[in-house]
Each structure stands twice: as C-alpha cells, then as structure tokens.
Amino acid sequence: MELFVRSQAAIDAHSRQQEVIDRLERLADTGRIDEYDVIVWGREICPVAPDDDTTCHRVTVERLKQFGAWARDRGAALDAVFRYRTIERPYTDEEFFVVVTPFVCLAVYEADELVGVYPCTVDGREWTVSEYVNQFDRSVTLPTNPSGR
C-alpha cells in the first residue's frame, strides 16, 4: 500500500491524515497488512512541468497516470477527489494544467499490480480510504475492484 498525504495540510486534515497513518501502523504491527509507505505530495502537481525533472516529480506523475488507467479500466471515477485546473505563469503568460491532490489517497497493490485507489467513485457511490482500511478491523472484505468490472 502507498498512502499519499498532502503536505502543509490544515490542522483538521492533518489530524485525519495522522489517524489513517496510525491505523495502518497498528494493522502492520499486528500482521493484518504486509506493509505500507507514506508519500508526501504537494497541493498541486503539474504533469508537464517544464522545469521539474526530478525523480520525485516523475514518480508522482507516473502514479497519477496509473491511477487514471486503473479508474478507466474499472469504470471508476477519481475526479471527485483529484481536481484539475489551469494556472498561468505571471511573467511568461504560459498556461499549465495542474492536478489538485486530495488530502489523503490510498493506492493498494497486490504483487506490484495496482488493484485499488481510494477514495474513488463507482456507480455513484464514493468509496473512502477509511472504508478500505476498516475492512481489516472488521474482517469485512471490500472489493479492490468496487464496481466488479
């Protein structure tokens, strides 16, 4: 699992992020999940940033592409949590498309294959990060493919 948390989140959002991290830590300590990584990302990501060729940026953009492919393949939607907008550089008048990231996002992998992205929306129903994590506490199985497609 990879837990993505937005940097410099407001206090209430930071508390929610920490709650998920604490729950994942307890689940890992008790063997209910194998492992997880916490990845911090910014508020906005510009997939085609001309002046950002860092490994971190490339990996983040690749993850966003994987998330989009996962959603398309399963009939899921991520646009309720990943918002898109255009920004303009003040001195050059260049416009760039950016992705506004959610405060918390969980990517679930099985044998290195992406099998779930939370939160997501399938058939009009939102599946949250907490709902996915709750399955380990209650021994209730939420599908990694909520739509069944």
Backbone torsions as a table, in degrees:
resi	resn	phi	psi	omega
1	MET	NA	146.5	172.8
2	GLU	-125.4	122.5	177.2
3	LEU	-103.2	118.8	178.7
4	PHE	-98.6	128.4	178.0
5	VAL	-126.2	140.6	-179.6
6	ARG	-77.8	133.8	177.9
7	SER	-71.3	156.7	176.4
8	GLN	50.9	43.1	178.6
9	ALA	-74.6	153.8	175.5
10	ALA	-60.4	159.6	-174.3
11	ILE	-56.1	-44.7	-179.2
12	ASP	-66.5	-38.2	177.9
13	ALA	-69.2	-38.8	178.3
14	HIS	-62.0	-39.3	177.9
15	SER	-62.1	-41.6	178.6
16	ARG	-66.9	-39.0	177.1
17	GLN	-61.2	-46.8	-178.0
18	GLN	-64.2	-34.9	177.7
19	GLU	-61.5	-43.5	179.2
20	VAL	-66.6	-42.6	178.5
21	ILE	-60.1	-44.8	179.3
22	ASP	-61.8	-41.7	179.6
23	ARG	-65.4	-43.5	178.1
24	LEU	-63.3	-39.0	178.5
25	GLU	-61.8	-45.5	177.8
26	ARG	-62.2	-41.7	179.6
27	LEU	-65.6	-38.6	177.0
28	ALA	-67.6	-41.7	-179.9
29	ASP	-62.3	-32.6	-178.6
30	THR	-94.8	2.1	177.5
31	GLY	79.6	10.6	-179.8
32	ARG	-75.8	-25.7	170.7
33	ILE	-129.3	154.8	-177.8
34	ASP	-71.2	-57.4	-178.1
35	GLU	-165.5	169.0	175.8
36	TYR	-153.7	156.3	174.6
37	ASP	-121.5	146.0	174.1
38	VAL	-106.8	126.5	-179.8
39	ILE	-121.4	127.4	179.7
40	VAL	-96.5	129.8	175.7
41	TRP	-127.7	165.3	-178.0
42	GLY	-79.8	176.1	180.0
43	ARG	-65.5	-37.7	-179.2
44	GLU	-133.1	145.5	177.5
45	ILE	-127.2	128.6	176.9
46	CYS	-99.9	105.6	-176.0
47	PRO	-58.8	-27.4	-177.8
48	VAL	-115.6	35.4	-178.9
49	ALA	-59.1	116.2	-175.7
50	PRO	-69.4	-22.1	-176.4
51	ASP	-113.3	20.4	178.9
52	ASP	-130.6	90.7	-179.6
53	ASP	-113.3	36.4	-179.9
54	THR	-81.8	158.3	177.0
55	THR	-59.8	-42.5	179.8
56	CYS	-57.6	-46.1	-179.8
57	HIS	-63.8	-45.8	-179.5
58	ARG	-61.0	-43.3	-179.8
59	VAL	-65.0	-42.8	-180.0
60	THR	-63.1	-44.6	178.6
61	VAL	-63.5	-39.5	177.5
62	GLU	-62.9	-40.7	177.7
63	ARG	-62.6	-43.3	178.9
64	LEU	-60.3	-39.9	177.0
65	LYS	-64.0	-42.6	178.2
66	GLN	-62.4	-42.0	179.1
67	PHE	-60.6	-44.8	179.6
68	GLY	-62.9	-41.9	178.7
69	ALA	-65.2	-41.9	177.8
70	TRP	-58.3	-47.7	-178.6
71	ALA	-62.0	-46.0	179.4
72	ARG	-60.7	-43.4	-177.6
73	ASP	-66.0	-24.4	-174.7
74	ARG	-113.2	5.6	-179.9
75	GLY	68.3	25.4	179.6
76	ALA	-96.8	164.2	177.3
77	ALA	-125.7	138.4	176.9
78	LEU	-115.3	-1.6	-173.5
79	ASP	-69.8	-13.5	176.2
80	ALA	-74.3	-22.3	-178.3
81	VAL	-115.3	-27.2	173.7
82	PHE	-103.8	106.4	-179.4
83	ARG	-95.9	156.6	-176.2
84	TYR	-125.8	140.8	176.9
85	ARG	-154.1	168.6	178.7
86	THR	-109.2	136.8	175.4
87	ILE	-120.3	159.6	-179.3
88	GLU	-125.1	134.5	173.7
89	ARG	-76.4	128.1	-173.1
90	PRO	-64.8	-31.7	-174.2
91	TYR	-95.0	-16.4	-176.5
92	THR	-115.2	-11.2	-176.2
93	ASP	61.5	16.7	175.5
94	GLU	-76.4	142.4	176.6
95	GLU	-109.5	140.9	179.3
96	PHE	-133.1	144.0	175.9
97	PHE	-85.9	130.9	177.3
98	VAL	-126.9	154.5	176.0
99	VAL	-106.3	124.1	175.3
100	VAL	-88.7	120.7	-173.6
101	THR	-84.6	153.2	174.7
102	PRO	-75.0	163.2	178.2
103	PHE	-65.4	-32.3	179.9
104	VAL	-148.3	138.4	-179.9
105	CYS	-148.0	137.1	-178.7
106	LEU	-118.4	124.3	174.6
107	ALA	-105.5	128.1	-176.0
108	VAL	-109.9	130.0	-178.6
109	TYR	-121.6	144.6	169.6
110	GLU	-126.6	118.0	-178.8
111	ALA	50.9	48.8	177.6
112	ASP	68.2	6.9	176.4
113	GLU	-103.4	130.9	177.6
114	LEU	-69.3	120.6	-178.0
115	VAL	-120.6	-3.4	178.9
116	GLY	-167.3	144.2	174.5
117	VAL	-133.1	124.3	-178.7
118	TYR	-127.6	137.3	2.4
119	PRO	-77.2	156.2	175.0
120	CYS	-151.0	167.7	177.0
121	THR	-123.6	130.2	178.5
122	VAL	-133.5	126.3	180.0
123	ASP	51.3	40.4	176.8
124	GLY	80.8	-0.9	-179.7
125	ARG	-109.6	130.2	178.3
126	GLU	-87.3	133.4	175.1
127	TRP	-108.2	121.1	-174.3
128	THR	-96.2	166.5	174.2
129	VAL	-60.6	-45.1	-179.3
130	SER	-59.9	-40.2	178.6
131	GLU	-61.8	-41.1	179.2
132	TYR	-66.3	-45.6	-179.5
133	VAL	-65.0	-34.9	179.9
134	ASN	-59.3	-29.6	-177.7
135	GLN	-58.9	-28.6	-179.2
136	PHE	-77.0	-28.5	178.3
137	ASP	-78.3	-31.8	-173.6
138	ARG	-104.7	-3.5	-174.9
139	SER	57.3	32.9	174.8
140	VAL	-105.7	134.6	-177.0
141	THR	-96.3	117.0	169.5
142	LEU	-91.2	139.2	179.7
143	PRO	-68.8	141.7	172.2
144	THR	-74.1	-15.0	175.4
145	ASN	-119.7	80.5	-172.0
146	PRO	-54.1	-28.9	-176.2
147	SER	-82.7	-14.2	-176.9
148	GLY	76.1	9.7	-178.7
149	ARG	-89.5	NA	NA
